[in-house]
Each structure stands twice: as C-alpha cells, then as structure tokens.
Amino acid sequence: SHGILPLHLRVTMARIISIMSPLLRTSTLVCAAGLLASVLTGGCSSGLSKNECLIADWHMIGYEDGLHGFPADRIGVHRVACAKFQVTPNLAAYNEGRERGLVEFCQPRNGFRVGLNGWSYANVCSAASEPAFVQGYRYGREIHDARAELRDKGLPGVALCISNTYGP
C-alpha cells in the first residue's frame, strides 16, 4: 500500500514520531508554552526609561534576564540604557537575580520549548543543568526542523497538527 503521503514525507513523519515517542503528548502544554514564549520574548531590547533606571530593582531585572536565558553581557545593554540618566546598575544584585532566573530557565522542559520554537541557546546553563536542558532542546529543535521541512514541502497543516499535538 502506498498510503496518502509520498514516501519522502512518510520518512519525515516517521522521523517526527520517533523523536516524539519519549515525550509526553500534551497539546495544552505546547499551546501554553507558545503563548508564554510570545509574552516572554516580547521585550528583547532594554528601553529602560529614566524613572525605570532610577527605581530599578536590579535583582529582578537580572532574574528576568536569566529567566529568558540571556547571556551575562546583557547587563551591558541595561548599563547603556541607564547611562543616559547617570544611573549605574547594581552588578552584584543583577548577577544574583540572573543566577536565580537561570535556575528556572535551565530546565529540560524549557529546553524543549526553546528548541521547539527554533530559538538559539546561548550556553548559559550550569554544568549540572546543561545536559538535561540540551537534551530537551535537541528534542524540541528536531521537531521544529521537521515541521519546517513539512511546511517547505507544502504541508503546513500537518506541521501545525504536529506542533499542537506533542509537548514536553
């Protein structure tokens, strides 16, 4: 039997299914992760206003940057934004907050989400948390790449179905 899909697409689908088999199939999590991702990545630039610089909670800003997986040099963006107002970030508070945020960012489930969305990973996780994070990232990235391949082959509906069916 030839099936509905051509052989090259059946191979792609088989690859996707083999990637997904170790993962929980929870469409709600994937949809929620997508919504969360769009909220979390909404403000990638540091356009801090004068008032925000003056009353900044550098621990919280560091925490949020860690939660988004930003590298340590992200503080430089904030420093430049606040230098216009003669405000210097509290580096110790920022770094402490960023480390707390990275603990949450560097979870395998989040690695899956980052990979699934096709985002890059800036090698920010600790040696202890990085292997599990990267494993999740690789699973997500393989699914992302397979979906992109299906979209490129003219089957966006199948790619969408896959993205909304399987999750971490």
CORSULSUL-V349653 format. One record per residue. N is the residue number from 1. SS is DSSP state (A for helix, B for strand, O for the rest). PSI is psi as a letter, one per 30 degrees, with the letter a starting at -180 (* if undefined). D_LAST is the distance of its C-alpha to the last C-alpha in Angstrom with 2 decimals. Layout:
# CORSULSUL-V349653
n,ss,psi,d_last
N,SS,PSI,D_LAST
N,SS,PSI,D_LAST
This chain:
# CORSULSUL-V349653
n,ss,psi,d_last
1,O,k,33.13
2,O,f,31.91
3,O,l,29.16
4,O,e,28.39
5,O,k,26.71
6,O,l,28.74
7,A,e,28.08
8,A,e,26.49
9,A,e,23.87
10,A,e,23.30
11,A,e,22.68
12,A,e,20.14
13,A,e,18.40
14,A,e,18.62
15,A,e,17.06
16,A,e,14.04
17,A,e,13.76
18,A,e,14.29
19,A,e,11.51
20,A,f,8.98
21,O,e,10.64
22,O,f,9.01
23,O,k,5.47
24,O,k,5.50
25,O,i,7.18
26,O,j,7.34
27,A,e,9.31
28,A,e,10.32
29,A,e,7.35
30,A,e,7.53
31,A,e,11.24
32,A,e,11.44
33,A,e,9.71
34,A,e,12.27
35,A,e,15.00
36,A,e,14.39
37,A,e,14.41
38,A,e,17.65
39,A,e,19.15
40,A,e,18.35
41,O,g,19.70
42,O,e,22.65
43,O,i,25.10
44,O,f,24.94
45,O,l,28.67
46,O,i,30.62
47,O,h,33.25
48,O,k,34.35
49,O,l,37.57
50,A,e,40.60
51,A,e,39.90
52,A,e,36.26
53,A,e,37.53
54,A,e,40.28
55,O,g,38.20
56,O,k,34.96
57,O,j,32.87
58,A,f,31.99
59,A,e,29.77
60,A,e,27.60
61,A,e,27.73
62,A,e,26.61
63,A,e,23.77
64,A,e,22.55
65,A,e,22.99
66,A,e,21.02
67,A,f,18.17
68,O,f,18.17
69,O,g,18.47
70,O,k,22.06
71,O,l,24.35
72,O,f,27.30
73,O,f,29.76
74,A,e,28.31
75,A,e,31.01
76,A,e,33.54
77,A,e,32.46
78,A,e,33.07
79,A,e,36.29
80,A,e,37.64
81,A,e,36.80
82,A,f,38.57
83,A,e,41.44
84,O,f,43.01
85,O,g,43.60
86,O,h,44.70
87,O,k,41.64
88,O,k,40.08
89,O,l,36.56
90,O,j,36.37
91,A,e,34.65
92,A,e,34.26
93,A,e,32.60
94,A,e,30.35
95,A,e,29.23
96,A,e,28.67
97,A,e,26.50
98,A,e,24.56
99,A,e,23.87
100,A,e,22.52
101,A,e,20.24
102,A,e,19.00
103,A,e,18.05
104,A,e,15.51
105,A,e,14.55
106,O,h,14.13
107,O,k,11.07
108,A,e,8.42
109,A,e,5.67
110,A,e,8.54
111,A,e,9.34
112,A,e,6.44
113,A,e,7.76
114,A,e,11.19
115,A,e,11.07
116,A,e,9.78
117,O,f,12.71
118,O,g,15.03
119,O,l,16.09
120,O,l,17.90
121,O,k,17.40
122,O,g,20.71
123,O,h,20.56
124,O,f,20.75
125,O,l,18.85
126,O,l,21.11
127,A,e,21.81
128,A,e,20.20
129,A,f,16.77
130,A,e,16.72
131,A,e,15.92
132,A,e,12.51
133,A,e,11.77
134,A,e,13.22
135,A,e,11.37
136,A,e,7.96
137,A,e,10.29
138,A,e,11.81
139,A,e,9.02
140,A,e,8.36
141,A,e,12.15
142,A,e,13.01
143,A,e,11.39
144,A,e,13.15
145,A,e,16.27
146,A,e,16.29
147,A,e,16.07
148,A,e,18.84
149,A,e,20.81
150,A,e,20.71
151,A,e,21.84
152,A,f,24.54
153,O,g,25.70
154,O,g,26.25
155,O,h,23.41
156,A,e,21.56
157,A,e,20.99
158,A,e,19.09
159,A,e,16.95
160,A,e,16.35
161,A,e,15.58
162,A,e,12.87
163,A,f,11.34
164,O,g,11.61
165,O,e,10.57
166,O,k,7.18
167,O,a,3.78
168,O,*,0.00
